[in-house]
Amino acid sequence: DTLSPHDALQIFMTSEEKQGDLFYQVVKDGNDTVMLTVKLQNYRPRPKFINLRRQGRLLQSLPLRDDFAWFSQLAVGKYEIELQNGGSTASKRIDIHIV
């Protein structure tokens, strides 16, 4: 998906029939940066971490609390949200392009 800070009032969603819904939103949080929020709804199996990657490199890994996570001060670019269960296995990956 291609997202812009101008889309700040829009919430994007991806849904998996047997896993649940994942919502994400981009809002401007600085002159040249944005914050990405991720919310899971009825998601099973529930991941333990939400990871943010850029060009295959892990930028942040956050423990999932209240089915919600956020990543701030992101520059324009392509990112990947990764839902991680136990160990090193990713249960879901979503590509996001912030313009």
Secondary structure in CASP SS format (residue, H / E / C, confidence):
PFRMAT SS
TARGET T0000
AUTHOR 0000-0000-0000
METHOD secondary structure of the structure
MODEL  1
D C 1.00
T E 1.00
L E 1.00
S C 1.00
P H 1.00
H H 1.00
D H 1.00
A C 1.00
L C 1.00
Q C 1.00
I C 1.00
F E 1.00
M E 1.00
T E 1.00
S E 1.00
E E 1.00
E C 1.00
K C 1.00
Q C 1.00
G E 1.00
D E 1.00
L E 1.00
F E 1.00
Y E 1.00
Q E 1.00
V E 1.00
V E 1.00
K E 1.00
D C 1.00
G C 1.00
N C 1.00
D C 1.00
T C 1.00
V E 1.00
M E 1.00
L E 1.00
T E 1.00
V E 1.00
K E 1.00
L E 1.00
Q E 1.00
N C 1.00
Y C 1.00
R C 1.00
P C 1.00
R C 1.00
P C 1.00
K C 1.00
F E 1.00
I E 1.00
N E 1.00
L E 1.00
R E 1.00
R E 1.00
Q C 1.00
G C 1.00
R E 1.00
L E 1.00
L E 1.00
Q E 1.00
S E 1.00
L E 1.00
P E 1.00
L C 1.00
R E 1.00
D C 1.00
D C 1.00
F E 1.00
A E 1.00
W E 1.00
F E 1.00
S E 1.00
Q E 1.00
L E 1.00
A C 1.00
V C 1.00
G E 1.00
K E 1.00
Y E 1.00
E E 1.00
I E 1.00
E E 1.00
L E 1.00
Q E 1.00
N C 1.00
G C 1.00
G C 1.00
S C 1.00
T C 1.00
A E 1.00
S E 1.00
K E 1.00
R E 1.00
I E 1.00
D E 1.00
I E 1.00
H E 1.00
I E 1.00
V C 1.00
END
